[in-house]
Amino acid sequence: MQELLQASGYAALVYLLFSYLVSFGSGRPLVEWINPGRRFLPLLAAGFLGIAYSLLIRAVWKYGRSHLDLLQMLVNEEKATSEVVGAASLTCFALAIIMLYLWSWWNLPRDPRTFSANPKNHVAEYRRALRHYVRWKGGLDYAFLAEIRGGVTAVVAEGSSDRDIRQGLYRLPDVPNESIDRDPRAALAEQKALWQAQAERIFQDLSHLDGLANAVRQGTNVTLCFDVRFGAFFFELIERDEAKPNAPDCLYLFGATLNEHEVSTMTAGRHFYSLAEAIRFIRRGVTKR
């Protein structure tokens, strides 16, 4: 009876931990609290494997039988001890955690908080964030961070998925397919230049857009999304601080996609907002200097 209770306790513990891990009570558990801490999942799995192995060692010492005999009792005779049942349960749970880690790493972008808030080279960290969020399928095709100093705009860092941009250009009716085939690099460079010019126009007209928003008394514009016929493009004002002479007059983020499906599923928007959050997280350390 005691062994049965111990085995039931091990099984209940594993069940509760697994239910807590994959519970969808928060609505988006994988994105909201599993993915942000996914770098700790291998350590957690290693801890469970260590506990499982210690239980198996205890069973060997307690019953005077080899590891193989104890495992054969679990599989063949169905007379396994509580320690072996607990070890097997914890091992299965550890393997599930490893699979969850691999699935998250393969399918989900990094959480914005996993980037460095005080990097040695903040421009390199900007590039890392931009390239990371642009490379995911179903998200952004192009994004860049620009700063304005003394009225001069300069691109600080950018990320680009040239293959996705090229595929999207074939869908645009105003872009001849022959020109893309003839010189793909020139077609890509032209589209990126158009996006950069568009971002500059949005910034210049931001005061007029603020005038439209002022009527509802909710403040000025911060993030803009232009859902157009072929995809969408996004603009977000990251920083504007006129009180600091060494800071840029403005720092803004621009992102674009040429795939309407990525817009209708809201994937491109989620990736852009995550990218903006990552840039702000990186800026926290930069502004302290």
N, C-alpha and C positions, 0 to 999 in steps of 0.2 A: 504493500500500500504506500509506504514512504517513497519508494522508487517511482511509483506511478504519479504521486503528487509532485515530485521533483521534475519528472519529465513534462507533466502538464504545465508546471511553472515556467520551464524553459520555453515551451511552445507558446505560451501566452505572452511572454516577454518579447519573443521574436515577432509574434503577430502584432503586438501593440507598436513596436518600433517600426515595422514595415508599414502599418496603417498610417502612422504619423508621417512617414517619409513620403508616401505617395497620395496622401489625402488631398482632395481637391476642395476642401472647405474654404480656402482663401480665394478660390476662383482661378488663380494662375500660379499654382505652387511651384511649378518647374521654373518659371520666369522670375517669380518674385523672391523666393527664398531658397530654392535648391540650387539654381544656376549661379547666383552670386557667391555661394560658398562651395562650389563644386571642387575647388582645389583641395578641400579638406576631405573629400569623399574617399580617395585612396588611403589616407591615413586612418579614417574610420574603419574601412574594410580591413586594413592590416591589424587594427586593434581587435576586431571580432575574430579574425583568423588566429591571433595569438591566444585569445581566451579559449577558442575551440581546441587548439592544440594542448593547452594546459589541462582542459577537462579530459582529453584523451589520455594524457600522461597520468592524470590522477586515477583514471579507470584501470590503466595498466598496473599501477602500483597497488591499487585496492583489491583487484580481483586476480592478480597474478597471471594474466593472459597477455598475449602479444597484441600489437595494434591490429594485425591482420585478422586474428581470431575475433576480436571485438567488432570489427567492421563486418565480418562474415555473419556474426550473430544478428546484426542489424538488417542485413540483406536477405539471408537465407532462413534463419530460424525465427526471426521476428521476436527475439528475446533480448533485445539490446538493453543495456543498463541506461539509467537516466543520464549519466555523464556522456555516454556516446550519443544519445538522442540530442542532448543539448549541443554537443560539438557539431553534429551533422546539421542541426538547425542553424547554428551561427555561421557555419561554413556556407550554407545555401544563401543566407542573408548577405554575407560578405560578397559573394559572387553577384548577387542582384545589385548591390551598391556599385560594384565595379562596372557592371553593364550600364547602370544608370549614368555613371560618370562618362563612360565612352559615348553613350547616346547624347548626352548634353554637350560634350566637347565637339561632337561631329555635327550636330543639328542646330545648336543655339549659339548666338554671338555671346561674347563675354559681357558680364555685367559692367556698367560704367565705373563702378567703384573698384574694379580690379586693376585699373590703370594707376600709375604712380601720381600721388598728389603733390609731390615735390621732387621731380626728376632732375638729374644733373643737366640734361639737355631737354628743355620743355618743347622745343620745336620738333625734335626727334620723337618725343612722346605724342605730339599732335599727329605727326605722320603715321605713327603706329596705330593710333585710334582711327584715323581716317581710312587707312588701308584695310583695317580689320572689318569695319562695318560695311565698306563698299564691296568686299569680296564675297559676301553671302548672297546666294541665289534668292531671288524673290524680294530683294531690298533695293538699295540705291545703286545706280550705275556710276555716279560721279558725285564728288563732294570736295569742297575746298574751304579753307579758313583764310580770311583776308583781314588785313589791318590797314588802317588809314592813319598816316602820320603827316601832319602839315599839309593836308589836302591831297597827298599822294597815296594811292591804293596799291598794295602789294600782296600777292598771294604768299602766305606763310607756309602752308602745307596743303597737299591735296591727295586724294585717293581716287583711283579710276579703275573700272573694269572695262577695258577696251573691247573685249569680245562682246560684252552685253551692249555696249554703246553701238558697236557696228551692227549687231543684229537689230537694234532698235531703229537705226537710221534707215534700214531697208523698208521699215513700215511707214516712214514719213513721206507723204505725197509730194512735198516740196523739195525733196532731195533726190536727184536722179541716181538710179542704181548704177548707171555707167560710171559716174564720177567716183562712187565708192569703190567699185571694182578696179578702176584705173589707178587710184592712189588712196588706199585706205587710211594711211597715216595723215594725209592732208585733210581727209573728211573728218577724222577724229579731232584733229587740232582745230579745225574750223568750228565744230560743234562746241568744244570746250571754250573757245574764245567767245562764242555767242552766249554761253551760260555765264561766263565771267562778266561780260558786258551787261547782261540782264540783271545780275546781282547788283552791279554798280548803279543801274537805273533805279532799282527798287530802293536802294539806300538813299539816293538823291531825292526820290519822291516819297520818302517815309513820312515827312511832315504832312503831306497831303493825305496820305492814308491815315495818319493820326487824327486829322481833322474829321474823317469819316467815323472814326471810332469814338471820338470825344462826345458824340451826341448821346451815347448810352452810359457815360460817366463811369466807365470801367478802366480808365487809364489809356495809355498809348500802346501801340503795337509792339509786340516782342517777337512772336513767331508768326510767319505767314506761310500758307500753303496754297499754291495755285494748281488746282486740279484741272488740267487741260485735256484736250481730246486724246492726245497720245502721251500718256503718263502724267507726270506732275513734277513741279519743282518747289523747293522749300527755302525759306529764308528765316534766319533767326539772329537777332541782335544779341551778341554775347556780352559785350562790355562797352560802356561809354562813360568815361570818367574824366571830365574836364579839369578836375581839381588837382590831378597828378600830372605834372609836366613831362615826366619820363614815360608815362603810359601812352599807348596809342590813342588817338582821338576816338577811334572806334575799332571794334573787333567783331566781325560778323561771320556767320557760317551759312554756306549755301550747299544744297544737295538737289539732285535731279535723278529721275528715272524716265525711261522711254517706254516702259511696259505698263499698260493700263491695268493688267491683272494684278501687278504688285501694289497698285493704288487701291483697287477695289477690295483687296483682302487686307488693307491697312498695314501690310508688312513694311512697305517703304517708309510710311510715316513713323512706325514704331522704331525702325532702325535710325531714322534721322533724329528723333527725340532722344534715343539712347546715345547717339553720337554727340549731340549737344550737351547732354548731361556729363558725358565723359570729358569733353573739352572744359566744362566748368569745373569738374573735379580736379583736372590737371592744373587749372588756373589758381586753385586755392593755395598751392604752394608757391606759385610764381608771384602772386600779389603780396606775399609776406616779406619778400626780399627788399 
